[in-house]
């Protein structure tokens, strides 16, 4: 069976009738800076002995190093390769007793590989600083690692505030069992990139364009777009490159509607307005909060921590110092969680 994909490449699927699948990708001779291949099986448990080989003539093959990233959630395997010179053929063979049901390939300099997933980086919206953080595997690593260690079991519902480029939602959706994922983002330009990243990684997440607020009266806000997209916020800045009018959503109503079990929050100081006065009943379904706390006045800093404590959340790790940016993990206390 022949399937045309892109750039005059052709994919050939073949198997021995029972278990061995052979995937060969033919392309014009070229240098590929980054390569990631996705293929999905009916059941990951039956996959073994994956190998990747390349050839310039289709006759002489040699194996290359690769990283294998399985995703239990969507039963797929990502094969990530580094730089390949003058490539004409790639052959991926995987021993599996289950049928292959999907295949896609990305070999494009528009993407960087972050933790086994392609991330779109060729956009004026993404500054060199942000792009370099992605390529160096340093992008939002504290939030990602905290969440990876805590999103366990089934029926997890994640609400991410400040979802930006969709990198965090992509990694967590690929790595954890998540029932529903909601991304709140105010910057329409980063939402465009988030959609690309979700599409190429086959992420099913609900995107909410706007900001959350504890005011039921204010319906629209000025959002200040920063040169570095991760620094955009509701606060005016001399580094602002644009101002976007965005819709406001009442935070308690969103929590009541979504019933999240996990909240990820990186909203450049907006955490003080949202979490310093939220009531315990609004956070009843929430078990974990992963929050980047930004510098603020001591009174605001203390009010945030005290209100989360009133909502039965205990800080895991050191108490964040006022005036310093910290990534914190708040866990609902066992006694409060047991009563819900």
Helices and strands as residue ranges (DSSP letters): E 2-4, E 10-15, E 20-32, E 35-41, G 44-46, E 47-55, E 62-63, E 67-71, E 76-81, E 84-96, E 100-106, E 111-114, E 117-120, H 128-135, H 141-148, E 156-161, H 167-175, E 178-185, H 188-200, E 206-209, E 211-213, E 220-226, G 229-231, E 240-250, H 251-258, E 262-265, H 271-275, G 280-283, E 288-293, H 298-310, E 313-316, E 326-332, H 334-338
